[in-house]
Amino acid sequence: MTQWIELTKTFQNGEPQTKAIKIPGMGEEIWFTDKAYAEVSTMVADLLASQNDFINKVTAPSSPGTYYEDAPQNAQVTVELPSGAFDHLSADSFDIDGGIDLTDVTGADPLSVASLDSGSVDTEHVANVADYIVGSLSELEAAFANLSNGEIIYIGNEGAPYRTTSWLDVDGVSNVKIVGSGKTDLITVADEAGVGGIRIGNTTQCTDVHVSHVGVDGNKDNQTGTGQNLHGFSIHNGKRITVENCIARNLYPYHEHGTGGSGISVEGPAESVKIHNNWIDNTGDRSIESHGTKYFIASNNLITNGFDRGISVDTGEGYAVVANNLLYNNQDGSCVGLQWEGGTPCQFVVANNTALGDHNRLVQIRRTTAHGAVVGNVGRTTQAITGIKTEPDTGPMTITGNYVEGYTQNGIWLRGEDKVCVGNNVQSIGQAGIAVALEATNHVIANNLVRDTGLETGSNYPGIDVASGASKLLLDGNSVENPTTLCLKFAGTDSTIVNNRVSGGQVGIRADGTADSIIANNSIENNTYRNLELLDATRNLIEGNRVKNKGNTNPTFIEEGTSDNNFWTANYAPDDGNTWSLIGAGSNVQNNRPTAGVDVRNFTTVPNGTKMYHDPTVSGDTNTEGEAQYIGGSWISLVDGSTIA
């Protein structure tokens, strides 16, 4: 098979700047036409195009031009190799630094066409291509056993799948590459072998190791031994380690927490590890895991049919980034889980990951005081527990731009201190859309859209639910729509609830036990039971709230229980004759529309000049003391020491 190539380095007249090249170690010259084309073998075309940005594979040109070499036999230059000798050698499956030397035509240890007559390639040095080209199991084992600094192993398809009976170890070397053909089961653990795939730095530290396009199949259905943690790729002691474009699947032991086979496992003291663009499927424990790794990146991985966490980062020092991964069906764990395992907590970013299908949580962060961000993630499910959860022992964190849908418990659950939860979209949640735990302090919860919450049978959870004990919070600009019960329930203290829009629930805003807080400029409408109520709430400023289309016949603004000493000012509601129901003796009303009438039953020792409305016909008011001051339902003024029973 032949393939046309084009040299893009040309003069202004279109002629090639290089008329001929020679690949070191192959002994064949490749001549170009005066239009910069050449027809070569498919293997040579793949090799040249993958290693040089100035050579492209092209379709057969209609006018290829004339070759520069005069000899007629070289009018068409090809290099013929036996079929299959370099299968899958392409730009996608071969990654080697450097390029083809266009000047050195001598080469070292040349690979001649004659040496390929048998159709197999021994594990020998091939200049500028690979130091070991593997075509059999014995060659594979020998290549790993003899690997030295700076060398490259290429694992071809000829002997695949290679059924291994021992780990393939990379130990004590630096600047090495393991490159595979990309075949899914390129390395398959032999029946009952009880081993994993490739292991890096198991006994001695490695540096600058790059593994790509290698498929490892753990052959779980044909393993019955007691071996544990038989991972596809295992990194122990190494610096600057990369595993990318690889496949790990069917790992053993299967579905065991802590002892099962993970797709890619990284352990301290590993440092500066990058796990990129891999496919992990059908794992025994976690799909990708990092234990105490200093500087860790997991990006662009496809994870399917996992068991415990999809990506687990038990952080070490430095930083951890988990970004742009797609996870589907991770049945018994969080899709992304991060926690601190000692040392100085690292900074972290969990960004732009997508979790679909069955899983427990989209993201869970716990046991880390480090600063971090959870940004732009998407979780969509009908079975998982919680979308995003932060535990009480976590530090400052930004949670923004995430989309969370269909979780059976809370959409976002905030615990601990110093959380910024801004601009998230939370939809169709079984319990609370955003839940704030009792120990939460110094949170900003702003500009979130929360819709259709409390869907769990018998659920009483609000759209936004702030528990008793939470304090120093800012709830600003959130939109809460169509909860089953309450739109926004706030039971904390010393906080500010402003500029929120709540609608379509049973209750718009309930301040339950709230103290020393501001509830201001909120828009409330179409709630079927009540719109704004204070229950056992004291010393709060309720200002500038607007109720539109109240949606029920109950009082619009309500105090109940032991509520007292609240200041109601500049609030607005439709005047349906049933706007106010305030009970606090020390509560004050000012400049509201409609004007507030206050039930003064059982008020004693009210301040001088307080205006109150007293209706003796209200059920339970049997004491007529003070009725002389009641004149036809009009306003009455009380002086210091007045008592109205």
ZADO-616175 format. One record per atom (N, C-alpha, C): x, z, y; residue in one letter. Coordinates in steps of 0.05 Angstrom, whole numbers, plus 5000, padded with zeros to 4 digits. Example, Ala and Ser with C-alpha at 12.3 -4.5 7.8 and 13.67 -1.06 7.14 Angstrom:
<nodes>
526451564886A/524651564910A/526451564934A/525751424955S/527351434979S/525851575001S/
</nodes>
This chain:
<nodes>
501750004976M/500050005000M/501850005025M/501049845044T/502549835069T/500749905093T/502149965115Q/500750045139Q/502249945163Q/500849845183W/502149755208W/502549995226W/504849995239I/505450195259I/506250055285I/506050205307E/506650105334E/508550295348E/510650185360L/512450335376L/511550335405L/510850575416T/509750585443T/511850585465T/514350615458K/516550605478K/517250305481K/516250185502T/516749895507T/517649845535T/518849605539F/519549525566F/517049405580F/517349345605Q/515049245620Q/513848985608Q/515548825596N/514648575584N/513348615556N/513148875547G/511948935522G/513748935498G/516348875502E/518248875480E/519049165474E/519649235449P/520449505442P/523149575453P/523449825461Q/526049925470Q/527949955447Q/526949995423T/528550015398T/527649795379T/529549615372K/528849395355K/528749465325K/530249685317A/530249765289A/530950055288A/529950185267I/530650465262I/531450495233I/532850705227K/533550765199K/533051055194K/531551115173I/530951395167I/533251515152I/534451725163P/536751845149P/535951935121P/537551865101G/537051945074G/535451745058G/534451535071M/532751345056M/534051065054M/536051015070G/537650775066G/536250515072G/534050515086E/532550275093E/532250255123E/532750015133E/532249965161E/529449865165E/528249945188I/525549855195I/525749695221I/525249435219W/525349265243W/522649225255W/522549205282F/520049165296F/519948875306F/517448785311T/517048515323T/517548535353T/517548295365D/517848295394D/515348405409D/513248465393K/510948595405K/510748895396K/512948995386A/513249285379A/511549365355A/511049185336Y/509649255311Y/511549235288Y/510749375266A/512149355240A/510149425218A/510549295195E/508849365172E/510649505151E/509949745144V/511549915127V/509750025105V/511050175086S/509450315066S/507750535079S/505550595066T/503750805077T/505151065080T/506851145060M/508351395062M/510151405086M/511651185091V/513451175113V/511951185139V/509651045140A/508051045165A/507051335171A/506151475150D/505251755154D/507451925164D/509851895152L/512152055159L/512952005188L/513151755196L/514051685223L/511951785243L/509451735238A/507351805258A/507052105261A/507552255239S/507252545241S/509552675255S/511852545256Q/514152675268Q/514952565295Q/513652365305N/514452245330N/511952165346N/511952255371D/509552185388D/509751905400D/511951755393F/512151485403F/511651275382F/510751365358I/509951175337I/507151245328I/505451035328N/502651065321N/501950885297N/500150975280K/499050805259K/496750635272K/496750375266V/494650195278V/493550015257V/491349895263T/490249685245T/491949435248T/491649255228A/493349015228A/492848855253A/494948805269P/494548655294P/494048355288P/492448235305S/491847945301S/494247775308S/495947865326S/498347725333S/500747915333S/501847965309P/503948165308P/506548095321P/507047845326G/509547765338G/511647695317G/514147665326T/516347575309T/518347805305T/519247855280Y/521148065275Y/523847985287Y/525348195297Y/527948135309Y/530048055289Y/530048165265E/532148105246E/531847815237E/534147675236D/534047395230D/533547325201D/534347505183A/534147435154A/531247395146A/530547175134P/527747125126P/526647345108P/528247445090Q/527247645071Q/526447905085Q/527247945109N/526548185124N/524348135145N/523047905143A/520947855162A/518748055160A/518448175137Q/516548395133Q/518048625120Q/518248845134V/519849065124V/518049275111V/518549335086T/517049545072T/518949715056T/518149955051V/519650135034V/517750225012V/518050134988E/516250184966E/517150434951E/515250624947L/515750864931L/513550884910L/514151024888P/512151054867P/509651194878P/507351104868S/504751224876S/504651524871S/503851674892G/503451964889G/505852124895G/508151994900A/510652154904A/510452334929A/509052224950F/508752374975F/505852394983F/504152454964D/501252484970D/500852694992D/498952635010H/498152825031H/500352875051H/502452715052L/504452745073L/503452605098L/502252765116S/501052645139S/501452835163S/500552735186A/500852905210A/499253165207A/497053155192D/495453395189D/496553585169D/497953485149S/498753655127S/501753715127S/503153615147F/506053655147F/506953735175F/508253955177D/508954065203D/511954145202D/513653975213I/516554025212I/517653995240I/519154185249D/520354165275D/522353935276D/522853845300G/524753625303G/523353365300G/524753155292G/523652895289G/525552715274G/524952455274I/526652265261I/528952185279I/531352195269D/533652125285D/533951825285D/533751705309L/533851415311L/536651305314L/538651485314T/541351385317T/543051435292T/542551665279D/544151745256D/543151585231D/544751395222V/543951235199V/545551305174V/547051515176T/548651595152T/547051775134T/545851985145G/544252175129G/546052345111G/544952565102A/546352745084A/544752775058A/546152755035D/544752775010D/542352585009D/542852325011P/540652135014P/538852134989P/536352084994L/534352054973L/533951754969L/535051654948S/534851364943S/532251304928S/531451054930V/529050964915V/529451004885V/531950964876A/532450994847A/531851274837A/532251474854S/531851744845S/528951814841S/527151634849L/524251684846L/523051524823L/524751394807D/523651224786D/521851364766D/522451624762S/520951774742S/518151844752S/517651814778G/515051894789G/514952184797G/517052344792S/517052624801S/519452674819S/519352874835V/521452944853V/522553214846V/525153224838D/526453484832D/526653654858D/526953914854T/527354094877T/530154064887T/530653864904E/533253814916E/533053774946E/535253764959H/535253744988H/534453464996H/532553445015V/531753195027V/532153215057V/534053065068A/534753105096A/532353055114A/531953235134N/529953215154N/527053215144N/526653255118V/523953265108V/523353535096V/524653615074A/524353875062A/526753935044A/527254185041D/529454255023D/528654264994D/526054324990Y/524954324963Y/522254174963Y/522053974947I/519553834944I/518553884916I/516254034914V/515454144889V/513453964875V/513953914849G/512053754833G/511353874807G/512354124801S/511654254776S/511754554780S/510654704762L/510654994764L/513455104764L/515255004747S/517955104746S/519455044772S/518854814784E/520054754810E/519054934832E/516455004830L/515255184850L/516555464848L/516855564824E/518055824821E/520955824829E/522455614823A/525255594830A/525555574860A/523855424873A/524055394902A/523755654916A/521755824909F/521456084921F/523756274914F/524656254889A/526856434881A/529456374896A/529856124903N/532456034915N/532255994945N/530056054957L/529655994985L/531656145002L/532955995021S/534956115039S/534156065068S/535656195085N/535056175114N/534855875123N/532855815139G/532655555151G/531555335133G/530655405109E/529755195090E/526755155091E/525954925079I/523154845078I/522354785050I/520054885041I/518954815015I/516454645020I/516254415008Y/513854255008Y/512654254980Y/510054344979I/508654364953I/506754134951I/507453934935G/505753694933G/503553724912G/502053514908N/499753514891N/500353454862N/502753354857E/503353234830E/502853434808E/503653684810G/503253874789G/500954064794G/499354014814A/497154194822A/494754164802A/493354384798P/493954654809P/496254784795P/497954914810Y/500155064798Y/499155334789Y/499055384763R/497855634752R/500055844750R/500056014770T/502256214772T/501656464756T/503756594747T/503456844732T/504957074746T/506057014770S/507357224786S/506957154815S/507157354832W/507157304861W/509357114868W/508856944888L/510956774900L/512056924924L/514457034922D/515557214942D/517457074961D/517057134987V/518957055008V/520157305019V/522757355013D/523957615019D/526657565033D/527157725054G/529857735066G/530857475078G/529057295086V/529957035097V/528857005125V/529956815140S/528956765167S/528756465171S/526956395189N/526656115198N/526155925174N/524055995158V/523355835135V/520455745138V/519855525124K/517155415124K/516255355095K/513755425090I/512455355065I/510155165073I/510254915064V/508354715071V/507054605046V/504354605046G/502954505023G/501454245029G/500254135009S/498753885012S/496053925024S/495054175025G/492454225035G/490354245013G/491154194988K/489254204966K/488154494963K/485454514959T/484154774959T/485254964938T/485754864914D/486755034892D/489654964886D/491254904906L/493954824902L/495455024885L/495255284892I/496355494876I/493955654864I/493755654838T/491555794825T/492756004806T/491856254809V/492856464792V/491956414763V/493856424744A/493256364716A/491356574705A/489856504684D/487956684672D/489456944664D/488157164670E/489157434663E/491957494674E/492857354694A/495557404705A/495657654721A/493557724735G/493557974750G/495457974774G/495757754788V/497457734811V/495957604834V/497257614858G/496157474881G/497657214886G/497557124910G/498656864917G/501456884928G/501756864955I/504356864968I/504757134982I/507057254978R/507657514989R/510157495006R/510057595031I/512157565051I/513257845058I/515857885055G/517158135063G/516258375046G/515958325020N/515058545003N/517158754999N/519658664997T/521858864994T/523858865017T/524158635030T/526158615052T/524958455075T/525458535099Q/524258415122Q/524858115125Q/522857965132C/523157675139C/522657635168C/523757425179T/523157355207T/522657055208T/520856975226D/520356695232D/519556545206D/517456625194V/516356495170V/513756355177V/513556105169H/511255935176H/510055825150H/507555895144V/506255795120V/503855625129V/503655385119S/501455205127S/500555025104S/497854965105H/496654775086H/497054845057H/497055105051V/497255205024V/494555315016V/493455224993G/491055334982G/491655524960G/490455764960V/490855964939V/488056034928V/487856004902D/485356074887D/485956304869D/484656544874G/485156774857G/484056774830G/482356564824N/481256534797N/479956794787N/478256904804K/477057174798K/475457184772K/474156954765D/472456954741D/474056974715D/476656934717N/478256944693N/480357164694N/479757384709Q/481457614711Q/479857864703Q/480958024686T/479558274677T/481358514678T/483758484688G/485758704688G/485158914709G/486859114711T/486559334729T/488159304755T/489259074759G/490859024784G/489159064809G/490459144830Q/489059194855Q/490359034878Q/488658974898N/489658844922N/491158584917N/490058414901L/491258164894L/490457954914L/491757974937H/490957814960H/491957524957H/490657344973G/491557074974G/494257054987G/494457175011F/496957185026F/497457475034F/499757575029S/500357865035S/502857875051S/502657995075I/504958015093I/505558315097I/507958395090H/508658675091H/510658735114H/513058655111N/515158715130N/516258455141N/515258375165G/516158125176G/515558115206G/517157955220K/516757905248K/516457605253K/514557545271R/513957265278R/513157105252R/510957195241I/509857065217I/507356915224I/507156665214T/504756505219T/503656405193T/501056435189V/499656315167V/497356145179V/497455885176E/495455715189E/494755475171E/492355385175N/491355155160N/491455195130N/491155445121C/491255515093C/488455585083C/488255605056I/485755675043I/486255905023I/484556105024A/484656315004A/481756374995A/481356374968R/478656404958R/478656524930R/476356624923N/475956734896N/477956954889N/478157144906L/480257354903L/479357584885L/481257704871Y/480757914852Y/482458164859Y/481458404854P/478858484844P/476558404863P/474258354851Y/472058244866Y/470058464875Y/469558464901H/467558654912H/468258944906H/470659014914E/471559294912E/472659384939E/471559594950H/472559694976H/475259824972H/477159734988G/479859864988G/481759754968G/480759664945T/482459564923T/482059274917T/480059144929G/479458864923G/481558684935G/481358434927G/483258224937G/482258114963G/483858134984S/483258015010S/484357735012S/483257585031G/484357315035G/487157325046G/487457455069I/490057485082I/490357775090I/492457905081S/492858195086S/495458235100S/495458375123V/497858425138V/498158725141V/500558835135E/500959115137E/503359175154E/503259415168G/505659505182G/507959545162G/510459505170P/511359455197P/511359165206P/509559005196A/509458725206A/509058715236A/510158515249E/510058495278E/509858205286E/508258155306S/507857885317S/506957695295S/504457735287V/503357575265V/500957415276V/500957155268K/498856975277K/497456865252K/494856905251I/493256795229I/491256595242I/491656345237H/490356135252H/489255905235H/486755845240N/485455595229N/485555585199N/484955815186N/484855835157N/481955845148N/481455785122W/478855815110W/479156025089W/477556235092I/477556455072I/474756475060I/474556465034D/471956445021D/471856624996D/469656764992N/469056904967N/471257114961N/471557294980T/473757494977T/472757744962T/474757894952G/474158144937G/473758384955G/475058374979D/474758604997D/474458485026D/476458515042R/476358405069R/477458125070R/476357955087S/477357685088S/480057665101S/480357775125I/482857795139I/483158085148I/485458215141E/485858485149E/488658535160E/488858705180S/491358785191S/491459085193S/493459205181H/493759495182H/496259575198H/495759665223G/497959765239G/499959555248G/499059305249T/500859095258T/501259095288T/503759075296K/504359055325K/504258765333K/502458705352Y/501958435361Y/500758265339Y/498158235340F/496658095319F/494657905331F/494557655321I/492557465330I/491257345306I/488557345306A/486957195285A/485057005300A/485456755298S/483956565314S/483156315298S/480856205305N/479855955294N/479655945264N/479156175252N/478856185223N/475956145215N/475456025192L/472856005180L/472756195156L/470756385158I/470556595138I/467756585126I/467556535100T/464956505087T/464856685062T/462456795057N/461956945033N/463857175029N/464157335050G/465957565048G/464557805036G/465958035035F/464858275024F/464858495045F/467158625049D/467358825070D/467858675096D/469258795115R/469558665141R/470658375138R/469658205156G/470757935157G/473557935168G/473858055191I/476558085203I/476858385210I/478758515198S/479158805202S/481858845215S/481858985238V/484359035252V/484559335256V/486259455240D/486959735243D/489459735261D/488959765287T/490959685307T/493459845306T/495659715312G/498159845317G/498659835347G/501159825355E/501859815383E/501659525393E/501959495419G/501959225430G/499259115436G/498358905422Y/495758795427Y/494658675402Y/492058635402A/490658495380A/488658305393A/488558055384V/486657865393V/485257745369V/482557755370V/480957635349V/479057445363V/479557185360A/478156985377A/477456735363A/475056625370N/474256355361N/473956325331N/473256545318N/472856525289N/469856495282N/469356355260L/466556315251L/466356465224L/464356655223L/463956815199L/461056785189L/460856735163Y/458156695151Y/457956855126Y/455857015124N/455257175100N/457557375093N/457557595108N/459557805103N/457958055095N/457258075070Q/454958225062Q/455158535065Q/457558645066D/457658935065D/459459065086D/459858925108G/461559025129G/461158885155G/462558975176S/462458845202S/463858585201S/462958395216C/464458135217C/467158185230C/467258335252V/469758415264V/469758715267V/471658855256G/471959145258G/474659215268G/474859395288L/477459475298L/477559775301L/479759895293Q/480060185295Q/483060245297Q/483660495306W/486460575310W/487460725286W/489860655277E/491060775254E/493760915260E/493961015284G/496461165291G/498161005310G/500161145322G/501861025341G/500461005368G/501660855386T/500360805412T/498160605409T/495660665417P/493460475413P/494060215428P/493559995414C/494059735427C/491659645444C/492159465461Q/490059335477Q/488859115459Q/486259055463F/485058865445F/483058685459F/482658445448V/480558265457V/479158155432V/476558175432V/474958045411V/473157845426V/473757585423A/472457385440A/471557145425A/469257045432N/468256785424N/468056755394N/467556965380N/467056955351N/464056915346N/463456775324T/460656725316T/460156835289T/458057005286A/457357125261A/454557045254A/454156925230L/451556835221L/451056945193L/448556925185G/447957005157G/447957305154G/448357395130D/448257685123D/450757825130D/450558045146H/452858215153H/451758475164H/453458685165N/452558935176N/452558935206N/454758855219R/454958855248R/456558615257R/455958525281L/457658315293L/460358425300L/460458645315V/463058765323V/462659075322V/464659215310Q/464659505312Q/467459595321Q/467559765341I/470059875352I/469960175348I/471960295336R/472060585333R/474860685332R/475160945337R/477661095335R/479960955351R/479360865375T/481560765391T/481060825420T/482960945434T/482761005462T/483860785479T/484660565466A/485860335481A/483760195498A/484660055518H/482859885534H/482459625519H/479959515521G/479459265507G/477059125517G/476558885507A/474258725515A/472958585491A/470358575492V/468758435472V/467158225488V/467957975486V/467057775505V/466157525491V/463757435498G/462857165490G/462357135460G/461757345445N/461257315417N/458357255412N/457757135389V/455057065382V/454457185355V/452257335353G/451357445327G/448457375323G/447857245301R/445057165296R/444457215267R/442357385262T/441757455235T/438957565233T/438057615209T/435457755206T/435757995188T/438258055180Q/438658265160Q/440758475169Q/442458405187A/444658585195A/443658835210A/445259035212I/444459295223I/444659295253I/447059275265T/447459295293T/449159065303T/448558975327G/450158755338G/452958845345G/453258995367I/455759095376I/455659395378I/457559535366K/457459825366K/460159935374K/460160125393T/462560265400T/462160565393T/464160685381E/463860955372E/464661155394E/463961415391P/464461605413P/467361655418P/469161595400D/472061645404D/473461395414D/472061225428T/473260985439T/473761005469T/475560845479G/476360865507G/474960645524G/476060595548P/474860395566P/474560125553P/472359995558M/471759745544M/469859575561M/470259315561T/468459125574T/467058965553T/464358965554I/462758815535I/461058625551I/461658365550T/460458175568T/460057905556T/457857775564G/457357505556G/456757465526G/455857665512N/455357645484N/452357575479N/451857435457Y/449057365449Y/448557505422Y/446457675422V/445857835398V/442957795391V/442357705367E/439557645359E/439057725331E/436757865326G/435657905300G/436558145285G/438158325297Y/439158555283Y/436958765279Y/437058905256T/434859075249T/434959345263T/437259425273Q/437459675288Q/437959605318Q/440159705329N/440659655358N/442159395363N/441459265385G/442959025392G/445759095401G/445959275421I/448559375430I/448359675431I/450259815419W/450160115418W/452760215432W/452360345455L/454560435471L/454960735467L/457460815460R/458161095457R/460861135470R/461561385475G/464161435487G/464061415517G/466361355529E/466661355558E/467461085569E/466761035594D/467860815609D/467260545597D/464860485592K/464060225581K/462760055603K/463459805605V/462159615623V/460759415605V/458059415607C/456459245590C/454859055609C/455858815612V/454858635633V/454258355622V/451958255629G/451357975625G/450957895596G/449958075579N/449458015551N/446557925547N/446057775526N/443457675520N/442657795493N/440557965493V/439858105469V/436958045462V/436457935438Q/433857825431Q/432857915404Q/430257975401S/428958015375S/430458225359S/430358475368I/431858695356I/429958895344I/430659015321G/428959205307G/428559455322G/430659565335Q/430459815349Q/430959765379Q/432859905391A/433359865420A/435159615424A/434559475446G/436259255453G/439059355461G/439159545480I/441659675487I/441159975485I/442660105468A/442360395465A/444860535476A/444460755491V/446660905503V/446461185492V/448561275478A/448561525463A/448861765482A/448261995470L/448162245486L/450762325499L/453062245487E/455562335498E/456762125518E/455161915524A/456261695540A/456561785570A/458761715582T/459161765610T/460561525623T/460061495649N/461461295665N/461161015654N/458660945648H/458060675638H/456860505661H/457360245660V/455960055677V/454459865659V/451759855662I/450159685645I/448559505664I/449359255666A/448459095688A/447958805680A/445858685691N/445258405689N/444958305660N/443958485643N/443458405616N/440558315613N/440058125595L/437358035588L/436758155560L/434558315559V/433758445535V/430858365530V/430358245507R/427658135503R/426758185474R/424158255470D/422958285444D/424458495427D/424158745434T/425558955420T/423559145407T/424559335390G/422859515376G/421159385355G/422159175342L/420659025323L/420459155295L/422159355290E/422059495265E/419359635261E/418159625238T/415559745233T/415660045240T/413760125257G/413560395266G/415660475287G/417060285298S/419160345317S/418060435344S/419260635356N/418660725383N/420960675402N/422760495395Y/425260465410Y/424760285434Y/425860355457P/425460195482P/427259955482P/426859785502G/428759565507G/431459665513G/431659845534I/434159985540I/433560285537I/435160425521D/434660695513D/437160865520D/436961045540V/439161215547V/438461495538V/440061615521A/439461875508A/440062105527A/438762325521S/439262575535S/442162665532S/443362735553G/446262815553G/447962605566G/447162355567A/448662145580A/448762205610A/450862135624S/451062195652S/452961995666S/452661985692K/454361825709K/454161525701K/451761425698L/451361145690L/450260985713L/450760725713L/449560535731L/448060325715L/445460315718L/443760105706L/442759935728L/443859685730D/443359525753D/442759235745D/440459135754G/439958845751G/439258755723G/438458935705N/437758855678N/434858745677N/434358565659S/431658455655S/430758525627S/428558685625V/427558765599V/424658665596V/424258505575E/421658375571E/420558425543E/418058485543N/416458485518N/417458675496N/418158925503P/418759105481P/416159195468P/416359305444T/413959405431T/412859655445T/414659825455T/413660065469T/414760075498T/416860215503L/417860255530L/419860025537L/419859955563C/421859765572C/424559905576C/424560115593L/426960255599L/426460555598L/427760695580K/427560985579K/430261105586K/430161285606F/432661415615F/432361715613F/433961845596A/433862135593A/436462265602A/438162115616G/440662225625G/440462355652G/442762415664T/442862555690T/445062425708T/444762485734D/446862415753D/447462115751D/445461945752S/445761665748S/444161495767S/444561235767T/443161055785T/441860835769T/439260805773I/437760595759I/436460415780I/437660185785V/436760025808V/436559725801V/434759595815N/434559305814N/433959185786N/432759345769N/432059245743N/429259115744N/428758925726R/426158805724R/425058865696R/422859005694V/421759085668V/418859005666V/418058885643S/415358785641S/414558755612S/411958765608G/410758685582G/410958905561G/411559155568G/411559365548G/409159545551G/409259775538Q/407159975542Q/407760135567Q/410260205571V/411160345595V/413560195608V/413460175634G/415660035648G/418260195648G/418260425663I/420560595665I/419660885660I/420961015641R/420461305637R/423061455641R/422961645660A/425161825665A/424462085651A/425762145629D/425062365611D/427262575612D/426662795627G/428663005630G/430862925650G/430362715664T/432362615683T/432662805707T/435162835716A/435663005739A/437862875756A/437662925782D/439762845802D/440462555800D/438362385798S/438862105795S/437261945816S/437961685818I/436561505836I/435161295819I/432561255824I/431061045811I/429960875834I/431160645839A/430560495864A/430460195860A/428660075875N/428559785878N/428159645851N/426759765833N/426159635808N/423459485810N/423259265796S/420859105795S/419459155768S/416959245769I/415559335745I/412859195744I/412159075721E/409558945720E/408558905691E/405958885689N/404558815665N/405258995641N/405159255645N/405459445623N/402759565617N/402259585591T/399459645583T/398659935585T/400560125588Y/399760405589Y/400560535616Y/403060525623R/403960635648R/406260465658R/406860505685N/408960345697N/411460505704N/411160725718L/413460895725L/412661185722L/413861325703E/413161595699E/415561775697E/415262025707L/417362225706L/416262455688L/417762515667L/417062725648L/419162935649L/418463185658D/420363405660D/422863315675D/422463175697A/424663065713A/424763205740A/427163265749T/427463415774T/429663305791T/429363345818R/431363275838R/432162985837R/430262805834N/430862525834N/429762385858N/431062175867L/430162005888L/428861755876L/426261715882I/424861475871I/424061315896I/425461095900E/425260945925E/425060645921E/423160525936G/423060235938G/422360085913G/421160225894N/420260085869N/417659935874N/417359705861R/415059535866R/413659485839R/411159555839V/409459495815V/407659265822V/407759055805K/406158825809K/404458775783K/401858735787N/400158685763N/400558915743N/399659155751K/400259395735K/399359375706K/397359225699G/396759175671G/395159395657G/394359605672N/392959825659N/391359975681N/389660155672T/387960305691T/388960595696T/391160665685N/392360935688N/393760945715N/394361185725P/395861205750P/398561055748P/399360945770T/401760775771T/404260945772T/404261145789F/406661325792F/405861595783F/407361705764I/406461945750I/408662155748I/408062405753E/409662625745E/408162795724E/409662885703E/408463045682E/410363265673E/409163455657G/410863665647G/411863845669G/414463895669T/415664075689T/416963925712T/416163675716S/417363515737S/416963645764S/419063645781D/418863785807D/421163705825D/420763745851N/422863705870N/423963415870N/422163225866N/422862945867N/421962835894N/423462635904F/422762515930F/421962225925F/419362175931W/418261905928W/417961775955W/419361545959T/419261415985T/419261115982T/417660985999A/417660696002A/417060545976A/415560665958N/414660525934N/412060375940N/411660165924Y/409359995929Y/407959935902Y/405159935903A/403659865880A/400959765890A/399559605873P/396759525881P/394959765884P/393259755904D/391559985910D/388959945894D/388960065870D/386560055853D/385060325853D/385860495872G/384560755874G/385660955854G/387660885839N/388761065818N/391761015816N/393061065839T/395961005840T/397661245833T/396861475842W/398661705841W/397661925823W/399562055809S/398862305794S/401462465794S/401762625816L/404162785820L/403463085818L/405263235805I/404563515801I/406663705812I/409063605819G/411163785827G/410663925854G/410664185854A/410264335879A/412264265900A/414764205891G/416864145910G/417263845914G/415663685901S/416063395905S/414963305932S/416263105943N/415563005970N/414962715969N/412962625984V/412262345985V/412362256013V/413262006017Q/413661906045Q/413661606045Q/412061496062N/412061206068N/411561036043N/409861126025N/409160966002N/406660806008N/406160585993R/403760425995R/402660375967R/400260475962P/398460625979P/399460905983P/398361046003T/399261316009T/398761495986T/400561685982A/400361865958A/398562095964A/396662145946G/395062385946G/396262565924G/396562825929V/397863005910V/395963215901V/395763245874D/394063455863D/395463725867D/394263905883V/395564155890V/394564395874V/393164345852R/392364575835R/394864735827R/394565005830N/396665195822N/399165175838N/399065035861F/401465045879F/401465315894F/403765425897T/404065675912T/406465645930T/406365785953T/408565805972T/409665525978T/408065345988V/408965075995V/410265076022V/411964886028P/413264886054P/411364836077P/412064936101N/410464896124N/410064596130N/407564526135G/406964246143G/406564056120G/406864146095T/406463966073T/403463876072T/403063616068K/400363506066K/399663466037K/397363566029M/396563536001M/393563485999M/392863355978Y/390063295973Y/389063465951Y/386863605955H/385763795936H/382963715928H/382563675902D/379863605892D/378963825873D/377063995882P/376164215865P/374464135841P/373763875841T/372063785818T/373763705794T/376363705797V/378063635774V/377763835752V/377563745728S/377163925705S/379364135703S/378564385700G/380464595697G/380864755723G/379864645746D/380264795771D/377764965776D/377665195764T/375265365766T/375465565788T/377965605797N/378365805818N/377765675845N/375965785861T/375165665886T/376665775910T/378765945904E/380366055926E/381565835942E/381265855968G/382365655986G/380665425991G/378265415979E/376565185982E/375565146010E/375665356026A/374765326054A/376465116068A/378865076058Q/380564876071Q/379964586062Q/378364566041Y/377664296031Y/375364186046Y/375763956059I/373663836075I/373163556066I/371263516048G/370363246041G/372563056031G/374463166017G/376462996005G/378562896025G/378663016049S/380562926069S/383263076065S/385263006081W/387863136079W/387663416090W/389263596078I/389463876088I/392363936094I/392764106113S/395564196120S/395764486112S/398064546100L/398564826091L/400764946108L/400465186116V/402465326131V/404165496112V/406365606122D/408165766105D/406565986091D/407066026066G/405766236051G/402966186041G/401965936047S/399265876038S/399165876007S/396965955997T/396465955968T/393865815962T/394065615944I/391665485935I/391565505905I/389565635894A/389465665866A/388265415853A/
</nodes>
